[in-house]
Amino acid sequence: MVLFAALVLLALPALALAEEEAAKPEFLSIMNGNTVWTLIAGVLVMFMQAGFAMVETGLTRAKNAGNILMKNMFDFAAGSIAFFLFGYALMFGTDIGGFIGFSNFGLSEAVTDTPDGLWTYTYWFFQCVFAATAVTIVSGAIAERTKFVSYLILSFVVTALIYPVSGHWIWGGGWLSKLDAPMIDFAGSTVVHSVGGWISLAGAMLIGPRLGKYTPDGVSRAILGHNLPLVALGVFILWFGWFGFNPGSTTTATGNIGLIAVTTNLAGCAAALTAMMTTWIRYGKPDVSMSLNGVLAGLVAITAGCANVSPMGAIIIGLCAGILVVISVEFIDKVLKIDDPVGAISVHGVCGAFGTLMVGLLANPDFGGVAGLFYGGGLTQLITQVIGVGSVFIWAFGTGFIVFSLLKATTGIRVSEEEELKGLDITEHGSEAYSGFQIFITE
């Protein structure tokens, strides 16, 4: 009896605490669930930095592997600081004329004494890893010939200004979100991926091709990457992270996160198949690197409509994206003569725009509540998607071109021919990624 009484006395504080918690408003427990889900998703997106690093490293040459790793690490480091100080305020601050936000710089308005105030920190982290994704796309397109210091400056500017402004138009209450049919870009085919792709296009144009990429008469030469297993590992990491990228964009632990995971996966799988088959038909063999890029093309394309299309719609988007990425890579390389070592412009810029436009056709009212053209919704949503894609292209490519031009005129954006031939690992960082592997010695 004494033992029972002692146990009851010990249990009383716990029972009182449980009663107190039960008396709290239900939204507190809901908010806690949303916080946990959003943070987990944000961590998955942050891990995509490793995926980008592996893909870019594998698709380039061994003498530049360390430089690629440094760029992918420090665009996240510099970009996070820039987004904290400026970018978040310009993207999600108080709207000014539908063009830009302007409040909460450095999270100055965040508080810790309310659930909503604490949520601000969670939401900032989630948006920060998205901003870092946009800038790291640029790394691959200008790989193997770009000055490291110039890339650091670019990373800061992109996450402090270029990405946040166009992001505000769509996600922050700006003009594209206020149209009669608000633009749909659920997780960022345009906000994130196309912005990174169009800045990449501007940079690759201004920097010029790698030495030996084109013959004197303009014929493209393949400069093979040094490690396909790294590329495959990177693609699988990115694929894994995408289940935070797209479902996490709900920022709420609601039932449709499963649906979004399904559409995301199906589009990536479908694009892998058509990219493989397209290369098999065109080259006589199923190309490994292009097939892997096909996965990414499908994932990028579905990101805009992952919550608004049916699973079958996702497969259609993926099938088209897998074909499109192969055609786009060849066109940019052989016709435009723009050297993009990893296909970033095609995967992120072209397929991001394509996926955003497809929402205007395939949005299914049974899934996201909006009807695209093929579901009786008329042209209204498609017109908004076209306006959004075009506006973001003008902004991202235009500002990217200006920033690269200013860097070219000041710090310079391209290493010397001697440095490029020797490799950026040695000349920019004084070390080798694979010690003793190269023919040059560390200076």
Buried (B, 14 or more C-beta within 10 A) or exposed (E): EEEEEEEEEEEEEEEEEEEEEEEEEEEEEBBEEBBEBBBEBBBBBBBBBBBBBBBBBBBBBBBBBBBBBBBBBBBBEBBBBBBBBBBBBBBBBEBEEBBBBBEBBEBEEBEEEEEEEBBBBBBBBBBBBBBBBBBBBBBBBBBBBBBBEBBBBBBBBBBBBBBBBBBBBBBBBBBBBEBEBBBBBBBBBBBBBBBBBBBBBBBBBBBBBBEEBBEEEEEBEEBEBBBBEBBBBBBBBBBEBBBBBBBBBBBBBBEBBEBBBBBBBBBBBBBBBBBBBBBBEEEEEBBEBBBBBBBBBBBBBBBBBBBBBBBEBBBBBBBBBBBBBBEBBBEBBEEEBBBBBBBBBBBBBBBBBBBBBBBBBBBBEEBBEBBBBBBEBEEBBBBBBBBBBEBBBEBBBBBBBEBBEBBBEEEEBBBEEEBBEBBBBBBBBEEBBEEEEBEEEEE
